[in-house]
Amino acid sequence: MFAKIITTVLVMLYLLQPIMQIQINAMTVKLENPLGDNLEISDATSKFNLKFNKKAMLPMYVPFEISYSGASLDETHLTISYFNQKTNQIMIIHVFPSANDNLKGSVSTSEKEIKLTDGTKAVYYHYPNEVADRIHFIKDGLEYRIGLSKTSNKVSVSTLVMVADSLRK
C-alpha cells in the first residue's frame, strides 16, 4: 500500500512539471510532454492498426481541456493519454487485441456491469483507494480500457460512458 502511494505521488510530481530536464550519463534530455508518450496519437494508432490488422477507435469527447496528449505502442497494446495541466486530470485509453468477446466472469462490489448506448456490455471499476475509475469493454475484436483520474471533480460512470460512446474509427 505504501509503495502504491509513493508511486502515485512520484507520478503526480512528474506530471506537474511542464518541462523537465533529466541527467542521463552527463547528457541533458528535455522532455516536452510530461506524459512521457513518445508518439503522436495518429502515428501510434496507424502503427497499431497495421500491426494487429484492426482499426482502433479514438475518442471524439474528452471530459476536460487537453494540455498534452500522446501515445505509445508496445508488443501487446496501444496506449493513448490526455492530460490537463491546470486541473491535473488524466485520461488514459489502453487498446488490446481481443481473442473473444468476454471481459470476465465475476464482478466484485467495486465493479458494476453496465451497457454502453449501443448495447455493448462493459464493466465499470470504482475502487475507493485507486487514483482512477475505469470502464472496460470489447468492440470489433479490440478490448478498450478507459481510465479517468479522480481529481477534485468526481468521476462518474456516465462520464466514462460518454467517452466510450464517442469512440470513432
N, C-alpha and C positions, 0 to 999 in steps of 0.2 A: 504494500500500500504506500509506504514512504517513498519507494523508488518511483512509483507512478506519479506522485505529487511532485517530486523533484523533476522528473522528465517533463511534466506539464508546465512547470514554472520555467524551465530552460527553453522549451519551445516558444512559450509566450514572450520571453525576453528577446529571443532571437527574432520573432516576428515584429516586435516593436521597433526594431532598428530599420529605418528606411534604406540606408546604405551601410553595409558593414564591410570592414576590412579584416581579412584573416591572414595570419602569418603562416605560410607553408614553405618550409625549407628555405627560409630567408627571402621568399618571394611574397609580395603582397597581391592578393587577388581581390578585386572589388566585386561584390555581389549586388547587382542592381535590383533583383527580385527577391524580396525577403522570404518568399515561399520556397526558394531553392529549386524550383522546377526549371529545367534547362531547355525545354522545348516550347515553341508556340503551340497553342491548342490545336490549330488547324494542321500543323506538321505532325504532331503526335497522333492525332486522330487518323490522318491519312496513312501513316505507317502501321497503326493498329489494324485498320481496315484491310490493308494488303497482307499483313502477316497472318491474320486469322480468317481472312476471306468472309468477313461480316462487316456491316456498317454500324458503327457506334453512333448513338444519338447524343446530341448536345442540348443543354437547357436553353430555352428562349426566355426563361424567367429566373432571375437570381434575386433573393429577397433583401438585397442591400446594394448600395452603390459600390461598384468594383474599383478598388485602387490598383490591385495587381491580380494578374491571372497567369496561369502557366500549366504545363502538363509534363508528364514523364511516362515512359513506356519501358517495361521490362519484359522478361521472358513469359510472364503469366498474365499481365493485365495493363490497362491504361489507367492513369490517374490524372484527373483534371481538378485544378484548385482555383478558388476565387477568394480574395481577401479584401476587407475594408480596413484601411489603416487607422481611421478615426475611431471606429467602434470595436475594432479587433475581431470582427465577425469573420469566420472562415467557413466556406462550404467546399467539401471535397467529394468528388464522384469517382468511384472505382468501377471499372467495367472489365468483366471477366467473360471469356467464352464459357458457355454452359452446355454440358452434355445432355441435360434433361431439363424439364420444366418444374422440378420440385425444389423448393427452398430448403425446407427441413420439416421433420415430423412433429416435434412437440414445441409448445410455446410456453415460456415461463410467465410469472406475474408481471415482469418488467417488459414483456413483449406483447404485442397485440396484432392479431391477424386483421388486415384491412383490405379494401379493394380500391384500386385507382378508378378514375372516372370511366375508363373504357372497360372495366370489369377485371383487369389484371389483378391477380392475388399478390399481396405484398405483406411484409411483416414490418411493423413499427417497433423500434427498440428505444426504450426510455429507461436508462439506468441512472438513478439519482447521483451516483458518485462518478459518473463519466463526464468528460468535457463536451460531449456532443450527443445529440439524438440522431438516430439513423432510420432509414427506410431501405429495405432490400426487396427486389423483385426481379423476375426474369421476363424478358420480352425479346422476341425474334432470335432466340438462341444466345442471348447475352444476359449475364447477371449484372444488375446495377446496384451499387451500394452508395447511397447518398447520405452524407453526414453534414449536419449543420451545428456549429459551435453554440454552446449555451453561453450567452453573454447576459447583460442586464435585460435584454429583450428575451422573453420566454419563447422557446421554440415550441411550436405546436405541430401536431400531426398534419393539420390542414396546410401549413406552410410547406412541409416536405412533400405532401401530395401535389400541391400546386407546381413545385419544381419538377416532380416526376411526370406530371401531366403535360408539362411544357416541352419535354424532350422531343427533338426532331432530328431527322437524318439530314 
